[in-house]
Amino acid sequence: MCRVWHGWTTVGHAQRYDDYLQKELFPHLDRELRLHGYRGYQLLRLIRGEEVEFMTMLWFDSIEDVRSFAGENYETPVISEKARSLLAHFADRADHYQLSGSNLFGVPKVG
C-alpha cells in the first residue's frame, strides 16, 4: 500500500524541507513504525519556476497499517509544525494506491 501526498514550498525553502524529510521525518517513521507495517519511502521533487513540488510515497503492508499511523481519518495528511513552517501549501488529502506492478529496486512484479 502506497500513501501518496503532495506539498509545495518555495525554491528558498526546498532544501531545508528535503533535509527535514530525509534526516528527521523518514528516520523517525522507520524507528517508530518499521514493526507496524511501514516499509519505507520514495521522494520526488519537481522545480516549477519559484515553487518546488514534493511528492512523498510512504509504503505500508496494508491499509490497516496506514490507519495505525494516520488514524481513522487516514486520508487526512499528518503534517508536523516544522513541515508546515516550510511549506507554501499542500494537498488536503493523501491518496492510497495498491501496487499493481514494479521492476524497481528488486521489488517483485505483481500481476
Phi and psi restraints in degrees (value plus and minus 20) as a CYANA .aco file:
   2 CYS   PHI    -135.0   -95.0
   2 CYS   PSI     103.1   143.1
   3 ARG   PHI    -114.4   -74.4
   3 ARG   PSI      95.5   135.5
   4 VAL   PHI    -131.8   -91.8
   4 VAL   PSI     112.3   152.3
   5 TRP   PHI    -166.3  -126.3
   5 TRP   PSI     129.2   169.2
   6 HIS   PHI    -140.3  -100.3
   6 HIS   PSI     117.6   157.6
   7 GLY   PHI    -159.1  -119.1
   7 GLY   PSI     131.4   171.4
   8 TRP   PHI    -145.0  -105.0
   8 TRP   PSI     122.9   162.9
   9 THR   PHI    -158.7  -118.7
   9 THR   PSI     153.6   193.6
  10 THR   PHI    -100.6   -60.6
  10 THR   PSI     141.5   181.5
  11 VAL   PHI     -77.7   -37.7
  11 VAL   PSI     -58.5   -18.5
  12 GLY   PHI     -85.7   -45.7
  12 GLY   PSI     -46.6    -6.6
  13 HIS   PHI    -120.8   -80.8
  13 HIS   PSI     -26.3    13.7
  14 ALA   PHI     -79.3   -39.3
  14 ALA   PSI     -67.1   -27.1
  15 GLN   PHI     -89.0   -49.0
  15 GLN   PSI     -56.8   -16.8
  16 ARG   PHI     -83.1   -43.1
  16 ARG   PSI     -59.3   -19.3
  17 TYR   PHI     -88.1   -48.1
  17 TYR   PSI     -64.6   -24.6
  18 ASP   PHI     -77.6   -37.6
  18 ASP   PSI     -67.1   -27.1
  19 ASP   PHI     -80.7   -40.7
  19 ASP   PSI     -63.3   -23.3
  20 TYR   PHI     -77.0   -37.0
  20 TYR   PSI     -68.5   -28.5
  21 LEU   PHI     -81.2   -41.2
  21 LEU   PSI     -70.8   -30.8
  22 GLN   PHI    -102.0   -62.0
  22 GLN   PSI     -44.5    -4.5
  23 LYS   PHI    -122.4   -82.4
  23 LYS   PSI     -40.1    -0.1
  24 GLU   PHI    -139.1   -99.1
  24 GLU   PSI     -81.3   -41.3
  25 LEU   PHI     -86.3   -46.3
  25 LEU   PSI     -74.8   -34.8
  26 PHE   PHI     -83.7   -43.7
  26 PHE   PSI     -61.0   -21.0
  27 PRO   PHI     -81.3   -41.3
  27 PRO   PSI     -56.7   -16.7
  28 HIS   PHI     -82.4   -42.4
  28 HIS   PSI     -66.7   -26.7
  29 LEU   PHI     -79.5   -39.5
  29 LEU   PSI     -62.1   -22.1
  30 ASP   PHI     -81.6   -41.6
  30 ASP   PSI     -64.4   -24.4
  31 ARG   PHI     -85.1   -45.1
  31 ARG   PSI     -63.9   -23.9
  32 GLU   PHI    -105.6   -65.6
  32 GLU   PSI     -49.7    -9.7
  33 LEU   PHI    -136.7   -96.7
  33 LEU   PSI     -23.8    16.2
  34 ARG   PHI     -75.0   -35.0
  34 ARG   PSI     -59.4   -19.4
  35 LEU   PHI    -101.9   -61.9
  35 LEU   PSI     -20.2    19.8
  36 HIS   PHI    -140.8  -100.8
  36 HIS   PSI      14.7    54.7
  37 GLY   PHI      72.7   112.7
  37 GLY   PSI     -22.9    17.1
  38 TYR   PHI     -97.8   -57.8
  38 TYR   PSI     111.8   151.8
  39 ARG   PHI    -138.7   -98.7
  39 ARG   PSI     -21.2    18.8
  40 GLY   PHI     110.7   150.7
  40 GLY   PSI    -191.4  -151.4
  41 TYR   PHI    -159.8  -119.8
  41 TYR   PSI     143.7   183.7
  42 GLN   PHI    -154.8  -114.8
  42 GLN   PSI     124.6   164.6
  43 LEU   PHI    -151.5  -111.5
  43 LEU   PSI     105.3   145.3
  44 LEU   PHI    -133.5   -93.5
  44 LEU   PSI     126.5   166.5
  45 ARG   PHI    -157.5  -117.5
  45 ARG   PSI     111.9   151.9
  46 LEU   PHI    -155.6  -115.6
  46 LEU   PSI     101.3   141.3
  47 ILE   PHI    -107.2   -67.2
  47 ILE   PSI     107.6   147.6
  48 ARG   PHI    -151.3  -111.3
  48 ARG   PSI      74.4   114.4
  49 GLY   PHI      44.3    84.3
  49 GLY   PSI    -141.2  -101.2
  50 GLU   PHI    -112.1   -72.1
  50 GLU   PSI     -14.5    25.5
  51 GLU   PHI    -142.9  -102.9
  51 GLU   PSI     128.4   168.4
  52 VAL   PHI    -143.8  -103.8
  52 VAL   PSI     105.1   145.1
  53 GLU   PHI    -114.8   -74.8
  53 GLU   PSI     115.6   155.6
  54 PHE   PHI    -135.8   -95.8
  54 PHE   PSI     113.3   153.3
  55 MET   PHI    -136.7   -96.7
  55 MET   PSI      99.2   139.2
  56 THR   PHI    -121.1   -81.1
  56 THR   PSI     119.4   159.4
  57 MET   PHI    -147.0  -107.0
  57 MET   PSI      88.5   128.5
  58 LEU   PHI    -122.0   -82.0
  58 LEU   PSI     111.2   151.2
  59 TRP   PHI    -123.8   -83.8
  59 TRP   PSI     110.7   150.7
  60 PHE   PHI    -150.6  -110.6
  60 PHE   PSI     138.8   178.8
  61 ASP   PHI     -87.9   -47.9
  61 ASP   PSI     -54.7   -14.7
  62 SER   PHI    -176.1  -136.1
  62 SER   PSI     147.4   187.4
  63 ILE   PHI     -86.4   -46.4
  63 ILE   PSI     -49.2    -9.2
  64 GLU   PHI     -84.3   -44.3
  64 GLU   PSI     -57.7   -17.7
  65 ASP   PHI     -88.2   -48.2
  65 ASP   PSI     -55.1   -15.1
  66 VAL   PHI     -82.2   -42.2
  66 VAL   PSI     -65.4   -25.4
  67 ARG   PHI     -79.8   -39.8
  67 ARG   PSI     -57.2   -17.2
  68 SER   PHI     -86.3   -46.3
  68 SER   PSI     -47.3    -7.3
  69 PHE   PHI    -103.6   -63.6
  69 PHE   PSI     -67.8   -27.8
  70 ALA   PHI    -122.3   -82.3
  70 ALA   PSI     -30.3     9.7
  71 GLY   PHI      73.9   113.9
  71 GLY   PSI     158.4   198.4
  72 GLU   PHI     -80.7   -40.7
  72 GLU   PSI     -57.7   -17.7
  73 ASN   PHI    -109.0   -69.0
  73 ASN   PSI      42.0    82.0
  74 TYR   PHI     -85.4   -45.4
  74 TYR   PSI     -34.9     5.1
  75 GLU   PHI     -98.9   -58.9
  75 GLU   PSI     -33.8     6.2
  76 THR   PHI     -96.9   -56.9
  76 THR   PSI     107.7   147.7
  77 PRO   PHI     -82.7   -42.7
  77 PRO   PSI     126.7   166.7
  78 VAL   PHI    -123.8   -83.8
  78 VAL   PSI      87.5   127.5
  79 ILE   PHI    -147.2  -107.2
  79 ILE   PSI     102.0   142.0
  80 SER   PHI     -92.2   -52.2
  80 SER   PSI     143.7   183.7
  81 GLU   PHI     -83.3   -43.3
  81 GLU   PSI     -57.3   -17.3
  82 LYS   PHI     -82.8   -42.8
  82 LYS   PSI     -64.2   -24.2
  83 ALA   PHI     -82.9   -42.9
  83 ALA   PSI     -64.3   -24.3
  84 ARG   PHI     -77.6   -37.6
  84 ARG   PSI     -56.0   -16.0
  85 SER   PHI     -90.9   -50.9
  85 SER   PSI     -41.2    -1.2
  86 LEU   PHI    -118.8   -78.8
  86 LEU   PSI     -38.9     1.1
  87 LEU   PHI    -109.4   -69.4
  87 LEU   PSI     122.8   162.8
  88 ALA   PHI    -101.9   -61.9
  88 ALA   PSI     -60.8   -20.8
  89 HIS   PHI    -184.4  -144.4
  89 HIS   PSI     148.8   188.8
  90 PHE   PHI    -176.2  -136.2
  90 PHE   PSI     139.4   179.4
  91 ALA   PHI     -85.5   -45.5
  91 ALA   PSI     122.8   162.8
  92 ASP   PHI    -107.4   -67.4
  92 ASP   PSI     -16.1    23.9
  93 ARG   PHI    -170.1  -130.1
  93 ARG   PSI     134.4   174.4
  94 ALA   PHI    -125.8   -85.8
  94 ALA   PSI     119.7   159.7
  95 ASP   PHI    -123.1   -83.1
  95 ASP   PSI     135.4   175.4
  96 HIS   PHI    -148.6  -108.6
  96 HIS   PSI     102.7   142.7
  97 TYR   PHI    -137.9   -97.9
  97 TYR   PSI     125.3   165.3
  98 GLN   PHI    -110.3   -70.3
  98 GLN   PSI     119.6   159.6
  99 LEU   PHI     -92.6   -52.6
  99 LEU   PSI     103.4   143.4
 100 SER   PHI    -119.4   -79.4
 100 SER   PSI     -46.1    -6.1
 101 GLY   PHI    -197.4  -157.4
 101 GLY   PSI     135.3   175.3
 102 SER   PHI    -185.9  -145.9
 102 SER   PSI     131.3   171.3
 103 ASN   PHI    -154.3  -114.3
 103 ASN   PSI       1.6    41.6
 104 LEU   PHI    -111.9   -71.9
 104 LEU   PSI     122.7   162.7
 105 PHE   PHI      33.5    73.5
 105 PHE   PSI       9.4    49.4
 106 GLY   PHI      56.1    96.1
 106 GLY   PSI      -9.0    31.0
 107 VAL   PHI     -94.4   -54.4
 107 VAL   PSI     107.8   147.8
 108 PRO   PHI     -84.3   -44.3
 108 PRO   PSI     128.0   168.0
 109 LYS   PHI     -88.8   -48.8
 109 LYS   PSI     121.2   161.2
 110 VAL   PHI    -130.0   -90.0
 110 VAL   PSI     116.3   156.3
